[in-house]
Amino acid sequence: MFLVVGGDLRQIYTAKKLSEVDTVEILGFNNNISIPNVVKNWSNNKADVIILPLPVTLDGIEVNAKFSNESIALSSLPTMLKENGVIFGGKVTGLEKIFRKTKIIDYFDREELSVLNAVPTAEGAIQIAMENTAETLFGQNILITGFGRIAKVLSKILVSMGAKVSISARKCSDLAWAEIFGCIPIKQESFAKEIGKFNLIFNTVPACIFTENILKKVDSNTLIIDLASKPGGVDFTIAQTIGIKVIWALSLPGKVAPITSGEIIANTILNIIDEIKC
């Protein structure tokens, strides 16, 4: 039996997907949340597997359960689990003391999850761009900083939409791949010189590369969409002072595509369970 605890709408669709292979119960959702018929509220039965949200916690004490009427202490979870059971969660770093005698696995570390999550992130970023600009993406000069998973998916979609996409990255290998993807590579030493010609910028680098010096060279009408995790890639205070519009778009998969994101989490967990059995 799976026990899905807390989280956002992704957890509901994770539960629904897991119900295709075993019994699923949920904990940490109030009555205003639509629950699939195949899933029922926790009946105090001990679970074989507990599924926690992404991220597991916001304070290190309670489960991240935005739809719960009551708090759920992390320390209470092992008592809900059968002997030799497993707890899964996203971003579990720092929880070792709480789950000292319980096996906890971080599904957010899995490559297949990160790769597939890049799709709703990229689509959500494009949605934000279209809602906050008065021009089509077709024909626009667009810059993507970094060339990891999200940037690769995003650049592929933007190129197919007819945008003129440039990629700024540190590694020569990334710039070579960017060229193969149909993008214009920009070497690191040319970044500051080129920055002023773009109508739209997507940042995927989780380090502050848009410093005061760089932001002063950005066109005042340019929109920057920061897709990087905390601390982000933009000096937001300086950007606001200068008058550059920046949107920090965090956790897009859960916001724009909770069904797909929940299914990705469920499939990743099932993959891990299959590997454990082997």
VEXVEX-518840 format. One record per residue (C-alpha): residue in three letters; x, y, z. Coordinates in pm, 1 decimal, always signed. Layout:
N
<node rest="ALA" xx="X" yy="Y" zz="Z"/>
...
***
This chain:
278
<node rest="MET" xx="+0.0" yy="+0.0" zz="+0.0"/>
<node rest="PHE" xx="+116.9" yy="+351.1" zz="-89.7"/>
<node rest="LEU" xx="+52.7" yy="+641.2" zz="+145.4"/>
<node rest="VAL" xx="+81.1" yy="+978.0" zz="-30.9"/>
<node rest="VAL" xx="+134.5" yy="+1257.8" zz="+220.7"/>
<node rest="GLY" xx="+102.0" yy="+1632.5" zz="+166.6"/>
<node rest="GLY" xx="+217.6" yy="+1843.9" zz="-124.2"/>
<node rest="ASP" xx="+33.7" yy="+2019.0" zz="-404.5"/>
<node rest="LEU" xx="-178.3" yy="+1897.2" zz="-695.1"/>
<node rest="ARG" xx="+112.8" yy="+1693.1" zz="-828.4"/>
<node rest="GLN" xx="+73.5" yy="+1459.7" zz="-532.3"/>
<node rest="ILE" xx="-290.4" yy="+1393.4" zz="-619.9"/>
<node rest="TYR" xx="-196.4" yy="+1283.9" zz="-971.2"/>
<node rest="THR" xx="+99.8" yy="+1088.5" zz="-836.9"/>
<node rest="ALA" xx="-149.1" yy="+902.9" zz="-618.5"/>
<node rest="LYS" xx="-385.8" yy="+843.7" zz="-909.3"/>
<node rest="LYS" xx="-107.6" yy="+700.0" zz="-1123.4"/>
<node rest="LEU" xx="+20.6" yy="+475.5" zz="-844.9"/>
<node rest="SER" xx="-333.1" yy="+343.4" zz="-788.9"/>
<node rest="GLU" xx="-296.2" yy="+159.7" zz="-1119.8"/>
<node rest="VAL" xx="-51.0" yy="-80.7" zz="-955.2"/>
<node rest="ASP" xx="-152.5" yy="-92.9" zz="-585.2"/>
<node rest="THR" xx="-380.9" yy="+46.6" zz="-316.0"/>
<node rest="VAL" xx="-324.1" yy="+415.4" zz="-246.4"/>
<node rest="GLU" xx="-430.1" yy="+623.4" zz="+53.0"/>
<node rest="ILE" xx="-365.9" yy="+994.6" zz="+106.6"/>
<node rest="LEU" xx="-303.6" yy="+1219.2" zz="+403.6"/>
<node rest="GLY" xx="-285.6" yy="+1598.2" zz="+417.7"/>
<node rest="PHE" xx="-561.1" yy="+1710.7" zz="+179.8"/>
<node rest="ASN" xx="-872.9" yy="+1896.0" zz="+289.8"/>
<node rest="ASN" xx="-1222.3" yy="+1832.1" zz="+158.9"/>
<node rest="ASN" xx="-1197.6" yy="+2106.7" zz="-104.3"/>
<node rest="ILE" xx="-947.1" yy="+1904.5" zz="-306.4"/>
<node rest="SER" xx="-1086.5" yy="+1673.2" zz="-573.2"/>
<node rest="ILE" xx="-971.0" yy="+1318.2" zz="-501.8"/>
<node rest="PRO" xx="-988.8" yy="+1043.2" zz="-767.4"/>
<node rest="ASN" xx="-1231.7" yy="+765.2" zz="-675.5"/>
<node rest="VAL" xx="-952.9" yy="+507.8" zz="-673.1"/>
<node rest="VAL" xx="-778.9" yy="+691.0" zz="-387.6"/>
<node rest="LYS" xx="-910.3" yy="+711.0" zz="-30.5"/>
<node rest="ASN" xx="-813.3" yy="+900.0" zz="+282.5"/>
<node rest="TRP" xx="-567.3" yy="+738.8" zz="+520.4"/>
<node rest="SER" xx="-730.8" yy="+467.4" zz="+729.5"/>
<node rest="ASN" xx="-447.4" yy="+439.4" zz="+985.6"/>
<node rest="ASN" xx="-308.6" yy="+132.4" zz="+808.4"/>
<node rest="LYS" xx="+69.5" yy="+111.5" zz="+795.9"/>
<node rest="ALA" xx="+204.7" yy="+165.5" zz="+446.2"/>
<node rest="ASP" xx="+466.3" yy="-26.3" zz="+249.9"/>
<node rest="VAL" xx="+574.4" yy="+300.6" zz="+86.8"/>
<node rest="ILE" xx="+521.6" yy="+663.7" zz="+187.4"/>
<node rest="ILE" xx="+539.3" yy="+929.4" zz="-85.2"/>
<node rest="LEU" xx="+629.3" yy="+1280.3" zz="+28.1"/>
<node rest="PRO" xx="+609.4" yy="+1596.7" zz="-185.2"/>
<node rest="LEU" xx="+865.0" yy="+1807.3" zz="-369.4"/>
<node rest="PRO" xx="+1002.6" yy="+1968.0" zz="-161.2"/>
<node rest="VAL" xx="+937.8" yy="+1746.9" zz="+139.5"/>
<node rest="THR" xx="+942.3" yy="+2034.2" zz="+387.5"/>
<node rest="LEU" xx="+975.0" yy="+2409.6" zz="+402.6"/>
<node rest="ASP" xx="+1090.7" yy="+2434.0" zz="+763.2"/>
<node rest="GLY" xx="+1256.3" yy="+2101.6" zz="+843.4"/>
<node rest="ILE" xx="+984.4" yy="+2019.8" zz="+1097.3"/>
<node rest="GLU" xx="+655.3" yy="+1964.4" zz="+913.6"/>
<node rest="VAL" xx="+558.7" yy="+1810.0" zz="+582.5"/>
<node rest="ASN" xx="+500.2" yy="+2061.7" zz="+305.1"/>
<node rest="ALA" xx="+121.4" yy="+2020.2" zz="+294.3"/>
<node rest="LYS" xx="-39.6" yy="+2331.5" zz="+146.2"/>
<node rest="PHE" xx="-384.4" yy="+2170.7" zz="+122.9"/>
<node rest="SER" xx="-393.2" yy="+2028.9" zz="+474.3"/>
<node rest="ASN" xx="-607.8" yy="+2168.4" zz="+755.3"/>
<node rest="GLU" xx="-363.1" yy="+2028.9" zz="+1010.3"/>
<node rest="SER" xx="+14.9" yy="+2017.6" zz="+1033.7"/>
<node rest="ILE" xx="+192.2" yy="+1685.0" zz="+976.8"/>
<node rest="ALA" xx="+515.6" yy="+1642.7" zz="+1171.9"/>
<node rest="LEU" xx="+799.1" yy="+1475.6" zz="+983.9"/>
<node rest="SER" xx="+882.5" yy="+1284.2" zz="+1301.4"/>
<node rest="SER" xx="+539.7" yy="+1112.6" zz="+1288.3"/>
<node rest="LEU" xx="+598.9" yy="+950.0" zz="+950.0"/>
<node rest="PRO" xx="+805.8" yy="+642.8" zz="+1051.0"/>
<node rest="THR" xx="+517.2" yy="+525.5" zz="+1272.0"/>
<node rest="MET" xx="+294.0" yy="+516.4" zz="+961.8"/>
<node rest="LEU" xx="+533.0" yy="+280.1" zz="+783.5"/>
<node rest="LYS" xx="+565.3" yy="-96.8" zz="+793.9"/>
<node rest="GLU" xx="+891.7" yy="-249.7" zz="+905.9"/>
<node rest="ASN" xx="+1142.0" yy="-237.0" zz="+615.9"/>
<node rest="GLY" xx="+917.9" yy="+13.3" zz="+436.7"/>
<node rest="VAL" xx="+1057.0" yy="+298.9" zz="+228.1"/>
<node rest="ILE" xx="+991.0" yy="+672.9" zz="+224.6"/>
<node rest="PHE" xx="+1025.9" yy="+867.4" zz="-101.1"/>
<node rest="GLY" xx="+1050.5" yy="+1243.7" zz="-121.4"/>
<node rest="GLY" xx="+1184.0" yy="+1531.9" zz="-325.8"/>
<node rest="LYS" xx="+1480.8" yy="+1732.1" zz="-190.8"/>
<node rest="VAL" xx="+1533.7" yy="+1529.0" zz="+126.0"/>
<node rest="THR" xx="+1875.4" yy="+1673.3" zz="+213.0"/>
<node rest="GLY" xx="+1908.5" yy="+1752.5" zz="+581.9"/>
<node rest="LEU" xx="+1643.9" yy="+1505.6" zz="+699.4"/>
<node rest="GLU" xx="+1885.8" yy="+1228.4" zz="+795.8"/>
<node rest="LYS" xx="+1841.9" yy="+1287.9" zz="+1170.1"/>
<node rest="ILE" xx="+1463.7" yy="+1249.9" zz="+1150.0"/>
<node rest="PHE" xx="+1475.3" yy="+935.2" zz="+935.3"/>
<node rest="ARG" xx="+1782.5" yy="+783.1" zz="+1096.6"/>
<node rest="LYS" xx="+1635.0" yy="+433.0" zz="+1112.5"/>
<node rest="THR" xx="+1412.9" yy="+461.0" zz="+805.2"/>
<node rest="LYS" xx="+1521.1" yy="+431.4" zz="+443.5"/>
<node rest="ILE" xx="+1444.4" yy="+754.1" zz="+255.0"/>
<node rest="ILE" xx="+1504.8" yy="+795.4" zz="-118.4"/>
<node rest="ASP" xx="+1516.0" yy="+1126.5" zz="-306.0"/>
<node rest="TYR" xx="+1330.5" yy="+1087.0" zz="-636.0"/>
<node rest="PHE" xx="+1436.4" yy="+1441.6" zz="-731.9"/>
<node rest="ASP" xx="+1790.6" yy="+1309.9" zz="-782.3"/>
<node rest="ARG" xx="+1677.0" yy="+1086.1" zz="-1067.3"/>
<node rest="GLU" xx="+1785.4" yy="+1185.7" zz="-1415.9"/>
<node rest="GLU" xx="+1465.4" yy="+1069.2" zz="-1588.7"/>
<node rest="LEU" xx="+1259.2" yy="+1294.5" zz="-1363.2"/>
<node rest="SER" xx="+1480.9" yy="+1595.9" zz="-1429.7"/>
<node rest="VAL" xx="+1477.6" yy="+1539.5" zz="-1805.2"/>
<node rest="LEU" xx="+1100.7" yy="+1491.3" zz="-1831.5"/>
<node rest="ASN" xx="+1031.2" yy="+1782.3" zz="-1593.2"/>
<node rest="ALA" xx="+1219.3" yy="+2007.6" zz="-1835.1"/>
<node rest="VAL" xx="+923.8" yy="+1983.2" zz="-2074.4"/>
<node rest="PRO" xx="+653.8" yy="+2142.3" zz="-1851.7"/>
<node rest="THR" xx="+914.5" yy="+2393.0" zz="-1731.2"/>
<node rest="ALA" xx="+992.4" yy="+2499.0" zz="-2087.3"/>
<node rest="GLU" xx="+625.2" yy="+2512.0" zz="-2187.6"/>
<node rest="GLY" xx="+541.6" yy="+2713.1" zz="-1876.6"/>
<node rest="ALA" xx="+823.7" yy="+2957.2" zz="-1951.8"/>
<node rest="ILE" xx="+691.3" yy="+3010.3" zz="-2302.5"/>
<node rest="GLN" xx="+340.7" yy="+3064.8" zz="-2164.6"/>
<node rest="ILE" xx="+475.7" yy="+3335.4" zz="-1931.8"/>
<node rest="ALA" xx="+661.6" yy="+3500.0" zz="-2220.1"/>
<node rest="MET" xx="+352.9" yy="+3507.8" zz="-2439.7"/>
<node rest="GLU" xx="+139.3" yy="+3652.0" zz="-2159.4"/>
<node rest="ASN" xx="+389.8" yy="+3927.0" zz="-2080.6"/>
<node rest="THR" xx="+498.8" yy="+4046.4" zz="-2424.9"/>
<node rest="ALA" xx="+305.3" yy="+4220.9" zz="-2699.5"/>
<node rest="GLU" xx="+483.8" yy="+4046.0" zz="-2986.6"/>
<node rest="THR" xx="+490.1" yy="+3696.7" zz="-3129.4"/>
<node rest="LEU" xx="+787.2" yy="+3480.9" zz="-3040.7"/>
<node rest="PHE" xx="+831.4" yy="+3423.6" zz="-3412.2"/>
<node rest="GLY" xx="+1120.1" yy="+3638.1" zz="-3534.2"/>
<node rest="GLN" xx="+1221.3" yy="+3762.3" zz="-3188.0"/>
<node rest="ASN" xx="+1584.3" yy="+3777.2" zz="-3076.3"/>
<node rest="ILE" xx="+1587.6" yy="+3551.1" zz="-2772.2"/>
<node rest="LEU" xx="+1875.4" yy="+3465.5" zz="-2540.3"/>
<node rest="ILE" xx="+1896.9" yy="+3156.2" zz="-2321.7"/>
<node rest="THR" xx="+2173.1" yy="+3152.6" zz="-2062.4"/>
<node rest="GLY" xx="+2303.2" yy="+2807.5" zz="-1978.6"/>
<node rest="PHE" xx="+2249.4" yy="+2491.5" zz="-2181.0"/>
<node rest="GLY" xx="+2132.9" yy="+2224.4" zz="-1941.8"/>
<node rest="ARG" xx="+1819.5" yy="+2009.7" zz="-1966.2"/>
<node rest="ILE" xx="+1567.8" yy="+2294.8" zz="-1950.4"/>
<node rest="ALA" xx="+1760.8" yy="+2513.0" zz="-2193.4"/>
<node rest="LYS" xx="+1785.9" yy="+2229.1" zz="-2445.2"/>
<node rest="VAL" xx="+1410.4" yy="+2164.9" zz="-2441.5"/>
<node rest="LEU" xx="+1328.1" yy="+2536.1" zz="-2440.0"/>
<node rest="SER" xx="+1559.4" yy="+2616.9" zz="-2730.1"/>
<node rest="LYS" xx="+1417.6" yy="+2333.0" zz="-2938.5"/>
<node rest="ILE" xx="+1061.7" yy="+2462.0" zz="-2894.4"/>
<node rest="LEU" xx="+1154.8" yy="+2826.4" zz="-2956.8"/>
<node rest="VAL" xx="+1350.9" yy="+2746.1" zz="-3272.2"/>
<node rest="SER" xx="+1054.2" yy="+2546.6" zz="-3403.3"/>
<node rest="MET" xx="+836.5" yy="+2855.2" zz="-3340.8"/>
<node rest="GLY" xx="+1060.0" yy="+3064.8" zz="-3563.3"/>
<node rest="ALA" xx="+1249.2" yy="+3255.7" zz="-3293.2"/>
<node rest="LYS" xx="+1611.6" yy="+3359.2" zz="-3339.3"/>
<node rest="VAL" xx="+1764.9" yy="+3185.6" zz="-3039.2"/>
<node rest="SER" xx="+2112.1" yy="+3252.0" zz="-2900.8"/>
<node rest="ILE" xx="+2277.5" yy="+3043.5" zz="-2630.3"/>
<node rest="SER" xx="+2534.1" yy="+3173.0" zz="-2382.6"/>
<node rest="ALA" xx="+2727.6" yy="+2902.7" zz="-2199.6"/>
<node rest="ARG" xx="+3072.0" yy="+2849.8" zz="-2047.0"/>
<node rest="LYS" xx="+3155.3" yy="+2512.1" zz="-2200.5"/>
<node rest="CYS" xx="+3266.4" yy="+2494.0" zz="-2562.5"/>
<node rest="SER" xx="+3088.7" yy="+2158.1" zz="-2587.9"/>
<node rest="ASP" xx="+2758.6" yy="+2322.5" zz="-2488.7"/>
<node rest="LEU" xx="+2806.5" yy="+2590.5" zz="-2752.2"/>
<node rest="ALA" xx="+2872.9" yy="+2321.7" zz="-3011.3"/>
<node rest="TRP" xx="+2551.2" yy="+2142.4" zz="-2916.9"/>
<node rest="ALA" xx="+2364.2" yy="+2474.0" zz="-2924.2"/>
<node rest="GLU" xx="+2474.1" yy="+2522.8" zz="-3284.1"/>
<node rest="ILE" xx="+2352.2" yy="+2174.6" zz="-3372.9"/>
<node rest="PHE" xx="+2017.1" yy="+2265.1" zz="-3211.6"/>
<node rest="GLY" xx="+1988.6" yy="+2552.9" zz="-3458.6"/>
<node rest="CYS" xx="+2092.2" yy="+2825.8" zz="-3213.7"/>
<node rest="ILE" xx="+2356.2" yy="+3097.1" zz="-3226.4"/>
<node rest="PRO" xx="+2638.4" yy="+3027.6" zz="-2978.6"/>
<node rest="ILE" xx="+2773.1" yy="+3315.7" zz="-2768.2"/>
<node rest="LYS" xx="+3104.3" yy="+3270.0" zz="-2594.6"/>
<node rest="GLN" xx="+3136.6" yy="+3382.6" zz="-2235.4"/>
<node rest="GLU" xx="+3372.1" yy="+3667.8" zz="-2323.5"/>
<node rest="SER" xx="+3114.5" yy="+3809.7" zz="-2569.6"/>
<node rest="PHE" xx="+2818.6" yy="+3788.4" zz="-2329.9"/>
<node rest="ALA" xx="+2832.2" yy="+4148.4" zz="-2204.5"/>
<node rest="LYS" xx="+2874.5" yy="+4289.2" zz="-2554.2"/>
<node rest="GLU" xx="+2580.2" yy="+4095.6" zz="-2700.3"/>
<node rest="ILE" xx="+2330.0" yy="+4130.1" zz="-2413.9"/>
<node rest="GLY" xx="+2168.7" yy="+4453.4" zz="-2537.4"/>
<node rest="LYS" xx="+2026.9" yy="+4314.2" zz="-2860.5"/>
<node rest="PHE" xx="+1774.4" yy="+4069.9" zz="-2714.2"/>
<node rest="ASN" xx="+1398.5" yy="+4124.6" zz="-2675.0"/>
<node rest="LEU" xx="+1354.4" yy="+3831.7" zz="-2438.7"/>
<node rest="ILE" xx="+1595.7" yy="+3650.4" zz="-2207.6"/>
<node rest="PHE" xx="+1552.1" yy="+3315.1" zz="-2032.2"/>
<node rest="ASN" xx="+1802.6" yy="+3240.7" zz="-1757.3"/>
<node rest="THR" xx="+1864.4" yy="+2882.2" zz="-1645.9"/>
<node rest="VAL" xx="+2189.9" yy="+2939.3" zz="-1454.8"/>
<node rest="PRO" xx="+2145.7" yy="+2911.2" zz="-1072.9"/>
<node rest="ALA" xx="+2409.4" yy="+3176.4" zz="-998.4"/>
<node rest="CYS" xx="+2390.8" yy="+3554.4" zz="-1020.7"/>
<node rest="ILE" xx="+2518.6" yy="+3624.5" zz="-1371.6"/>
<node rest="PHE" xx="+2288.7" yy="+3923.7" zz="-1427.7"/>
<node rest="THR" xx="+2483.0" yy="+4163.6" zz="-1210.2"/>
<node rest="GLU" xx="+2449.4" yy="+4541.7" zz="-1206.6"/>
<node rest="ASN" xx="+2711.8" yy="+4571.2" zz="-1480.2"/>
<node rest="ILE" xx="+2523.4" yy="+4331.7" zz="-1709.1"/>
<node rest="LEU" xx="+2174.2" yy="+4463.6" zz="-1630.2"/>
<node rest="LYS" xx="+2276.3" yy="+4817.4" zz="-1724.7"/>
<node rest="LYS" xx="+2349.1" yy="+4687.2" zz="-2074.8"/>
<node rest="VAL" xx="+2011.4" yy="+4512.6" zz="-2112.9"/>
<node rest="ASP" xx="+1754.1" yy="+4699.7" zz="-2323.4"/>
<node rest="SER" xx="+1494.9" yy="+4862.6" zz="-2096.8"/>
<node rest="ASN" xx="+1208.5" yy="+4691.9" zz="-2286.9"/>
<node rest="THR" xx="+1354.9" yy="+4344.2" zz="-2247.1"/>
<node rest="LEU" xx="+1175.4" yy="+4083.3" zz="-2037.6"/>
<node rest="ILE" xx="+1392.2" yy="+3847.3" zz="-1832.1"/>
<node rest="ILE" xx="+1235.8" yy="+3519.1" zz="-1721.0"/>
<node rest="ASP" xx="+1449.7" yy="+3352.2" zz="-1455.6"/>
<node rest="LEU" xx="+1398.1" yy="+2975.1" zz="-1446.7"/>
<node rest="ALA" xx="+1685.8" yy="+2906.6" zz="-1208.2"/>
<node rest="SER" xx="+1632.8" yy="+2766.7" zz="-862.1"/>
<node rest="LYS" xx="+1726.6" yy="+2973.0" zz="-557.1"/>
<node rest="PRO" xx="+1917.0" yy="+3204.6" zz="-535.2"/>
<node rest="GLY" xx="+1831.2" yy="+3267.5" zz="-901.0"/>
<node rest="GLY" xx="+2047.6" yy="+3424.4" zz="-1168.8"/>
<node rest="VAL" xx="+1942.3" yy="+3788.9" zz="-1147.1"/>
<node rest="ASP" xx="+2015.3" yy="+4068.5" zz="-901.6"/>
<node rest="PHE" xx="+1646.3" yy="+4144.4" zz="-855.5"/>
<node rest="THR" xx="+1701.7" yy="+4459.3" zz="-649.6"/>
<node rest="ILE" xx="+1921.9" yy="+4618.5" zz="-914.8"/>
<node rest="ALA" xx="+1685.9" yy="+4509.6" zz="-1193.8"/>
<node rest="GLN" xx="+1394.1" yy="+4679.3" zz="-1018.2"/>
<node rest="THR" xx="+1598.6" yy="+4994.9" zz="-962.0"/>
<node rest="ILE" xx="+1702.9" yy="+5010.9" zz="-1327.3"/>
<node rest="GLY" xx="+1353.6" yy="+4929.6" zz="-1450.3"/>
<node rest="ILE" xx="+1415.7" yy="+4588.7" zz="-1608.4"/>
<node rest="LYS" xx="+1115.3" yy="+4357.0" zz="-1581.8"/>
<node rest="VAL" xx="+1211.2" yy="+4021.2" zz="-1431.5"/>
<node rest="ILE" xx="+980.8" yy="+3727.1" zz="-1362.5"/>
<node rest="TRP" xx="+1122.3" yy="+3459.0" zz="-1134.6"/>
<node rest="ALA" xx="+935.7" yy="+3149.4" zz="-1247.6"/>
<node rest="LEU" xx="+991.0" yy="+2883.3" zz="-981.7"/>
<node rest="SER" xx="+834.2" yy="+2534.0" zz="-966.1"/>
<node rest="LEU" xx="+666.5" yy="+2559.4" zz="-1307.0"/>
<node rest="PRO" xx="+593.4" yy="+2185.9" zz="-1354.1"/>
<node rest="GLY" xx="+359.6" yy="+2182.0" zz="-1054.3"/>
<node rest="LYS" xx="+191.4" yy="+2505.8" zz="-1159.0"/>
<node rest="VAL" xx="+138.1" yy="+2458.3" zz="-1532.7"/>
<node rest="ALA" xx="+111.5" yy="+2079.9" zz="-1567.6"/>
<node rest="PRO" xx="+34.0" yy="+1907.6" zz="-1234.5"/>
<node rest="ILE" xx="-111.9" yy="+1599.4" zz="-1405.5"/>
<node rest="THR" xx="+197.2" yy="+1538.0" zz="-1618.5"/>
<node rest="SER" xx="+431.2" yy="+1626.5" zz="-1332.5"/>
<node rest="GLY" xx="+252.1" yy="+1392.6" zz="-1092.7"/>
<node rest="GLU" xx="+269.5" yy="+1107.2" zz="-1341.8"/>
<node rest="ILE" xx="+641.1" yy="+1170.7" zz="-1394.1"/>
<node rest="ILE" xx="+699.0" yy="+1143.8" zz="-1018.1"/>
<node rest="ALA" xx="+491.6" yy="+824.2" zz="-996.7"/>
<node rest="ASN" xx="+673.5" yy="+659.4" zz="-1287.4"/>
<node rest="THR" xx="+1010.2" yy="+756.1" zz="-1139.7"/>
<node rest="ILE" xx="+915.8" yy="+600.1" zz="-804.6"/>
<node rest="LEU" xx="+799.9" yy="+280.6" zz="-976.5"/>
<node rest="ASN" xx="+1129.9" yy="+265.6" zz="-1165.7"/>
<node rest="ILE" xx="+1321.9" yy="+293.4" zz="-838.1"/>
<node rest="ILE" xx="+1108.5" yy="+23.5" zz="-673.1"/>
<node rest="ASP" xx="+1173.1" yy="-210.5" zz="-966.9"/>
<node rest="GLU" xx="+1547.5" yy="-151.1" zz="-929.7"/>
<node rest="ILE" xx="+1533.0" yy="-217.5" zz="-554.1"/>
<node rest="LYS" xx="+1358.5" yy="-551.0" zz="-619.5"/>
<node rest="CYS" xx="+1633.8" yy="-648.8" zz="-861.1"/>
***
